[in-house]
Amino acid sequence: MVGNAQARIGNLNDALRNHRKALLIREELATNDPLDLWKRWDLIGSHAKTSNALAKAGSTVAALDSCRQTEALLADDDR
């Protein structure tokens, strides 16, 4: 949420830093409780938001890599 607000007002570096911080927290939560689907979906959403922030900041390669990680999580969720 903070990262989204920062991106809206043009603070892309701060937005990206907050999205990455949120992503790390959600990765830890999902890893520690792999059966909790809410935590997994929260992680997927966080990856998507981070991808978007990277793209807006002009980090195309990193944004594509983050998108691929998001896709991999979604594909793994379909099993």
Rosetta blueprint (number, residue, H / E / L):
1 M L
2 V H
3 G H
4 N H
5 A H
6 Q H
7 A H
8 R H
9 I L
10 G L
11 N L
12 L H
13 N H
14 D H
15 A H
16 L H
17 R H
18 N H
19 H H
20 R H
21 K H
22 A H
23 L H
24 L H
25 I H
26 R H
27 E H
28 E H
29 L H
30 A H
31 T H
32 N H
33 D L
34 P L
35 L L
36 D L
37 L H
38 W H
39 K H
40 R H
41 W H
42 D H
43 L H
44 I H
45 G H
46 S H
47 H H
48 A H
49 K H
50 T H
51 S H
52 N H
53 A H
54 L H
55 A H
56 K H
57 A L
58 G L
59 S L
60 T H
61 V H
62 A H
63 A H
64 L H
65 D H
66 S H
67 C H
68 R H
69 Q H
70 T H
71 E H
72 A H
73 L H
74 L H
75 A H
76 D H
77 D H
78 D L
79 R L
